[in-house]
Amino acid sequence: MFRKCDTTFVPVIAVKLSDRVFAQITRLVSGGTYETPAQFLEIAAFNQLALEEGAAPASLGRTAPSSLESPPLLPTDGAARPGTRPSPERAAPKLVRFADSKPSKPLEDAIGRFSLSSLDRGLPVALVAKPRSVDERPWVQFNRVFGLKVACRWLAAASAGSAQWPDLATCTDKMIPDVAELGSALEVADRRQARRRDELLATGLPRRRNPASCDRFLAQTIARTTRTGAVYPGAILQYALAVLDGDRLALTERACALARLRNPILDGDIEDASSTLTPDEQNLLLEQVVQFVPGECADYRALLAAIRHGKATPDELVTVMRDLAPSDWSDQVVRSHVAGTIGRMAELGLVRRHWEGRRVRYELNGSEGAPL
C-alpha cells in the first residue's frame, strides 16, 4: 500500500502485534519517548536494518531515517533515561541533521509573519466566543497548548489591516509551512541546549520535510475537513479561541488578546528561550478553559485533586480518569488522554514532573493555577 504525500508516494505497511507488545509501545508513546506508534515502528525498522548491515548497537542513533525530521535519540549504551541529561563521559551520540546550519532565509521570513508589530495595523472584527459542550475534549494526542498561541498570532498577523479573516485553505497552504519552520528551528535549539524530554520547546509543532507532522498539527490544532465537506474542529475551535464563519477561521476577542501578548519565542531569541509561554499567557489560557471549555476544566480539576491526595503516578491518574472518561474509550485511549492532558497542564504551569529513576510522579506546581 502506498500513501501519497504531496508528490511522493510513501509505502504504508500494516503490522499485526500482540496485545502485550502493543501495550508496551503505547506506554512509551504515552510517556513521551516517541510521538506516535508509527514513529516507534519506523525507528525500530531503521535499527534492524542498521544491524543487518553490520552496525554496532552502540552506533545506532548517529543517523536517522530520512523521513523523520525529529527522531528521539535511539537507545544506546550511553543514552540517558528519561528526565536526565547524559553525563559527559557517557553522552548519547549526536544526531546529524540538515537543520544544524545557521537560520535560513525561509525561517527568517516565517518568523516575520508572526510579527507582533504587524497587529498595530488593526484586526478584523473579533467574533463572540460561546462555551463548548461539557462532553467535548481535545484529541488525545494534543499534548501542548503553545500551538494555540502560535496559530492565534499567525492568524492575527495574516489578517492585520484586512477587513476579513483568512479561510481554512489559507491555513493549510500558508500557516502550516510557517509553523513547521518554527518547529524545526526549536528542535535544533532543544538539542543544542541539551534539554530533557519534558523540557523540549518544539513538542507539538510540525517539522519541515515531515508531511505527517504537518497533517497532525492541522487536524489537531486547527481543523480537519473531509472530502464530503464535514469539518472536525481542532483545539483552536474546541478552546473557543476561534469560530468558523462560513469557510473563514475568525478569532474571538480573547484570542486577539492572546495574540497581542508578548511571547519568549515568537518575540525573542529562539536560542535563548527557556519556556513556551509567559505567566500572562498561561493565565489567559487557564481562564479560557474555565469559562469556555467545561470538559477540559473538569479533567484538570480531577487530576489536580488526585495529585493533591497522593495519586500521582501515571497508572493512578489513569484509574481516576477511567471513571470520568466515556465508557466506550479503551484503556489505551484513556492512558493517551491522561498523557496529553498532563502535558497541557504542565505547560500551563499547573503540574511538574518528578523522576525517580525511570518512574515519574507528578507534583502540584505553585498556586495550582489561580483561575481554577
Secondary structure, 3 states (H helix, E strand, C coil): CEEEECCEEEECCCCCCCHHHHHHHHHHHHCCCCCCHHHHHHHHHHHHHHHHCCCCHHHCCCCCCCCCCCCCCCCCCCCCCCCCCCCHHHCCCCCCCHHHCCCCHHHHHHHHCCCCHHHHHCCCCCECCCCCCCCCCCCCCCCCCHHHHHHHHHHHHHHCCCCCCCEHHHHHHHHHHHHHHHHHHHHHHHHHCCCCHHHCCCCCCCCCCCHHHHHHHHHHHHEEECCCCCEEECHHHHCCCEEEECCEEEEEHHHHHHHHCCCCCCCCCCCCCCCCCCHHHHHHHHHHHHHHCHHHHHHHHHHHHHHHCCCCCHHHHHHHHHCCCCCCCCHHHHHHHHHHHHHHHHHCCCEEEEEECCEEEEEECCCCCCCC
